[in-house]
Amino acid sequence: MTYKPADIILVNFPFTDLVSSKVRPAVVITIKGEDAIILGIFSKIPEKIMDSWFVIDEGAEYFTKTGLKKRSVIKTEKIAVIHSSIIKKPLGSIPKDNLI
């Protein structure tokens, strides 16, 4: 399957120790060959939201198109490069205008 920027996928997202991973949604930033640069999406949202994070609210008009089940946050510091073969499935997408 071909993915494009702003697609939301389900993937084994690597922890920073590069030993473990957890299945979670992620947003595609770009595809380079067979690799994808992605940002992790998290459903546990701390009280303090960092300026660099992007909250995806359930009330947003595009929320149903994301494929997410509840309010989530894209943490821009949680970036990874993965091989596209470990993408489990597409979930949806987010309007590119909302990522800027």
Secondary structure, 3 states (H helix, E strand, C coil): CCCCCCEEEEEEEECCCCCCEEEEEEEEEEEECCEEEEEEEECCCCCCCCCCEEEECCCCCCHHHHCCCCCEEEEEEEEEEEEHHHEEEEEEECCHHHHC
